[in-house]
Amino acid sequence: MGYHGDYMTTISEAITTIKKAENDAEKLIEDTEKKSSEMIDDAESKSKENVENAKKEAQEEADKLLYEAENNAKKEAYQISNKTTGEVEISKKKASNNIDEAAEIIVKSIL
């Protein structure tokens, strides 16, 4: 009986060891799958974050370029406006001088 009992104990222990190994393997697979899933989620969220950052940077760059273009356009418009105003003043003076000259000629011709 003793030998038979020891043999059964050995088989029982072997089965327990096998079951434990199977459970450990399943746990390891579950943990690996969970970690893998978390890594994928992290990668996706980082990817989204990178895309958002790239969009934000592109938008900021576009805004900056637009601002610079507007400023340059305003400066150019201001310069054109000043130049035009200056030319108008010159034209007014010339016209005024011509009127004065014409008036002098008329006055002289009358007298």
VMD Tcl script that draws the C-alpha trace (Angstrom):
set ca {
  {0.00 0.00 0.00}
  {2.84 2.37 0.85}
  {4.38 2.14 -2.59}
  {1.02 2.57 -4.29}
  {0.23 5.55 -2.04}
  {3.56 7.25 -2.81}
  {2.96 6.71 -6.53}
  {-0.50 8.33 -6.30}
  {0.98 11.23 -4.33}
  {3.62 11.70 -7.03}
  {0.96 11.67 -9.77}
  {-1.19 14.08 -7.75}
  {1.78 16.40 -7.26}
  {2.65 16.17 -10.96}
  {-0.95 17.05 -11.90}
  {-0.91 19.97 -9.43}
  {2.42 21.16 -10.87}
  {1.08 20.85 -14.43}
  {-2.12 22.74 -13.48}
  {-0.04 25.46 -11.80}
  {2.21 25.70 -14.87}
  {-0.89 25.97 -17.11}
  {-2.37 28.69 -14.87}
  {0.96 30.53 -14.82}
  {1.14 30.29 -18.62}
  {-2.44 31.58 -18.99}
  {-1.71 34.42 -16.58}
  {1.47 35.26 -18.50}
  {-0.48 35.27 -21.79}
  {-3.19 37.50 -20.27}
  {-0.59 39.89 -18.83}
  {1.26 39.99 -22.15}
  {-1.97 40.66 -24.06}
  {-2.93 43.38 -21.58}
  {0.51 44.98 -21.79}
  {0.46 44.71 -25.58}
  {-2.98 46.33 -25.67}
  {-1.79 49.13 -23.36}
  {1.28 49.67 -25.55}
  {-0.94 49.90 -28.65}
  {-3.24 52.39 -26.85}
  {-0.22 54.44 -25.78}
  {1.17 54.41 -29.30}
  {-2.22 55.48 -30.71}
  {-2.65 58.29 -28.18}
  {0.95 59.46 -28.78}
  {0.31 59.33 -32.51}
  {-2.90 61.38 -32.08}
  {-1.03 63.79 -29.83}
  {1.73 64.14 -32.44}
  {-0.85 64.78 -35.16}
  {-2.61 67.37 -32.95}
  {0.72 69.05 -32.16}
  {1.66 69.07 -35.85}
  {-1.74 70.59 -36.72}
  {-1.33 73.19 -33.97}
  {2.20 74.07 -35.11}
  {1.05 74.30 -38.74}
  {-1.86 76.53 -37.72}
  {0.45 78.76 -35.66}
  {2.88 78.97 -38.59}
  {0.01 79.80 -40.97}
  {-1.28 82.46 -38.55}
  {2.21 83.95 -38.29}
  {2.64 84.03 -42.08}
  {-0.82 85.56 -42.47}
  {-0.03 88.19 -39.81}
  {3.26 89.04 -41.54}
  {1.54 89.22 -44.94}
  {-1.16 91.51 -43.51}
  {1.45 93.73 -41.87}
  {3.46 93.94 -45.10}
  {0.28 94.74 -47.04}
  {-0.63 97.45 -44.52}
  {2.88 98.94 -44.71}
  {2.74 98.88 -48.50}
  {-0.73 100.44 -48.51}
  {0.45 103.10 -46.07}
  {3.49 103.89 -48.26}
  {1.30 104.04 -51.39}
  {-1.19 106.23 -49.51}
  {1.59 108.60 -48.37}
  {3.09 108.68 -51.86}
  {-0.32 109.34 -53.40}
  {-1.08 112.03 -50.80}
  {2.29 113.62 -51.60}
  {1.59 113.49 -55.35}
  {-1.88 114.96 -54.81}
  {-0.34 117.82 -52.79}
  {2.19 118.46 -55.57}
  {-0.62 118.42 -58.16}
  {-2.68 120.81 -56.03}
  {0.27 123.20 -55.76}
  {0.89 123.02 -59.51}
  {-2.79 123.62 -60.21}
  {-2.83 126.44 -57.70}
  {0.27 127.97 -59.33}
  {-1.34 127.61 -62.75}
  {-4.48 129.37 -61.46}
  {-2.34 132.14 -60.00}
  {-0.43 132.47 -63.28}
  {-3.66 132.43 -65.28}
  {-5.16 135.04 -62.95}
  {-2.05 137.21 -63.38}
  {-2.25 136.86 -67.17}
  {-5.96 137.76 -67.14}
  {-5.39 140.73 -64.84}
  {-2.50 141.94 -67.00}
  {-4.49 141.50 -70.20}
  {-7.44 143.41 -68.77}
  {-5.27 146.20 -67.52}
}
mol new
graphics top color blue
foreach p $ca { graphics top sphere $p radius 0.5 }
foreach p [lrange $ca 0 end-1] q [lrange $ca 1 end] { graphics top cylinder $p $q radius 0.2 }
display resetview
